Amino acid sequence: MYIPFDQLPGHARVWIYQSNRTLNEKEQEIIKQRLRQFCEGWNTHGNTMPTSFQLLDRQILILAVDESQLGTSGCSIDSSVRVLRELESILGINLTDQGKVTLKGPEGEVYVFPALGLKGKVQEGQVTLEQKVINPLIQTKSDLHQLWQPVRNSWLNKYFPN
């Protein structure tokens, strides 16, 4: 069952997906409509779960579920990925490929790079220690205040000379 994102408890489990490009208004509406419909019926073993989603920076999708009454199953997670893949096909975007790194520039602009080749981007100066990167360790809604972490405090730090 869909509930507004701000009404989910802090312990709600989250999955973070990044689009490989910025979504226009129409695409955002398509995502919101399709995910709201999905959340209304998202269930595990026939039991609905309190679920929601949030779209940030016209590019970052957060899917969330309150597992306190009933944990998600492999099948229910698979069903969410199926919906995301449908959206990928409809909109010509990439959400589910986990081989991406998402950075935020000084003006708040979002950049998504393939993880392969990231070292070269650091060497070319396209990635700096002052930028922020999505923290891949986020697991709950209450962790979202740490969604963006400085590159210097992230796993990307290893690509910079000491």
C-alpha positions in Angstrom: 0.0 0.0 0.0 1.3 3.4 -1.0 1.8 6.0 1.7 3.5 9.4 1.4 7.3 9.2 1.8 7.5 11.5 4.8 5.1 9.2 6.7 7.4 6.2 6.5 9.3 5.5 9.7 13.0 6.0 9.8 13.7 2.3 9.9 12.1 1.8 6.5 14.4 0.0 4.1 15.5 2.0 1.0 16.9 1.2 -2.4 18.6 4.0 -4.4 18.6 4.1 -8.1 20.2 6.7 -10.3 19.1 7.5 -13.8 21.9 7.9 -16.3 20.4 11.3 -17.3 18.2 14.0 -16.0 14.5 13.3 -16.4 12.2 15.9 -17.9 8.8 16.8 -16.4 6.8 14.4 -18.5 9.2 11.5 -17.7 9.1 12.3 -14.0 5.3 12.2 -14.1 5.4 8.8 -15.9 7.7 7.5 -13.2 5.5 8.9 -10.4 2.3 7.5 -11.8 3.8 4.0 -12.5 5.5 3.8 -9.1 2.5 4.9 -7.2 0.5 2.2 -9.0 3.2 -0.3 -8.2 3.4 0.7 -4.5 -0.4 0.4 -4.1 -0.1 -3.3 -4.9 3.5 -4.2 -3.8 3.3 -7.2 -1.6 5.2 -10.1 -0.2 3.5 -13.5 -0.2 0.1 -11.8 -0.9 0.4 -9.3 2.0 0.7 -5.6 1.1 3.5 -3.5 2.6 3.6 0.2 3.5 5.7 1.5 0.6 6.7 4.8 -1.0 9.2 6.4 -3.3 10.8 9.8 -3.8 12.4 11.4 -6.8 15.4 13.7 -6.1 17.3 16.0 -8.3 15.3 14.9 -11.3 17.5 11.9 -11.5 17.7 9.9 -8.3 14.9 7.5 -7.3 14.5 6.2 -3.8 12.2 3.2 -3.3 11.2 2.5 0.3 9.3 -0.1 2.3 8.4 -0.4 6.0 9.4 -4.0 6.8 8.5 -3.9 10.5 5.3 -6.0 10.1 6.5 -8.1 7.2 9.9 -8.3 5.5 10.3 -8.1 1.8 10.9 -11.4 0.0 13.1 -12.1 -3.0 10.1 -12.2 -5.2 8.8 -8.9 -4.0 12.2 -7.3 -4.7 12.2 -8.9 -8.1 8.8 -7.4 -8.9 10.2 -3.9 -8.0 13.1 -4.4 -10.4 10.7 -5.5 -13.1 8.8 -2.2 -12.8 12.1 -0.3 -13.0 13.2 -2.2 -16.1 9.8 -1.4 -17.7 10.4 2.3 -17.0 13.9 2.0 -18.4 12.4 0.6 -21.6 9.6 3.2 -21.9 11.9 6.2 -21.1 15.2 5.0 -22.6 17.0 5.4 -19.4 19.3 3.3 -17.2 18.2 2.9 -13.5 19.1 -0.6 -12.5 22.8 -0.9 -13.6 24.7 -0.7 -10.4 28.0 0.0 -12.2 27.4 3.8 -12.0 28.8 6.5 -9.7 26.7 9.6 -9.0 28.4 12.9 -8.1 27.1 16.3 -7.3 28.8 19.4 -8.6 29.3 22.7 -6.8 26.1 24.2 -8.2 24.1 21.1 -7.3 24.2 19.5 -10.7 24.2 15.7 -10.8 26.7 13.7 -12.9 26.5 10.0 -13.4 29.6 8.2 -14.6 30.3 4.5 -15.4 32.4 3.1 -12.5 34.8 1.8 -15.1 37.0 4.6 -16.2 36.4 6.6 -13.0 40.1 6.7 -12.2 40.8 8.5 -15.5 38.1 11.0 -14.7 39.9 11.7 -11.4 43.2 12.1 -13.2 41.6 14.5 -15.7 40.2 16.6 -12.9 36.6 15.8 -13.7 36.2 14.5 -10.2 37.5 16.4 -7.2 37.8 15.8 -3.5 35.3 18.6 -2.8 32.5 17.1 -4.8 29.9 14.9 -3.2 29.1 11.3 -4.1 26.1 9.1 -3.3 26.9 7.0 -0.3 26.3 3.3 -1.4 25.9 2.2 2.3 22.5 3.9 2.8 20.0 1.2 3.8 17.3 3.0 5.8 15.2 6.2 5.4 16.9 7.6 8.5 20.3 7.2 6.8 19.2 9.5 3.9 20.6 12.6 5.6 24.0 11.0 4.7 23.0 10.3 1.1 25.7 12.6 -0.2 29.1 12.3 1.3 32.3 14.2 0.3 34.5 12.3 -2.2 37.4 12.7 0.3 35.4 10.6 2.8 34.3 8.0 0.3 35.7 4.9 -1.4 36.7 7.2 -4.3 39.4 8.7 -2.1 41.7 5.8 -3.1 42.0 7.3 -6.6 43.6 10.5 -5.4 47.3 10.8 -4.6 48.1 11.2 -0.9 
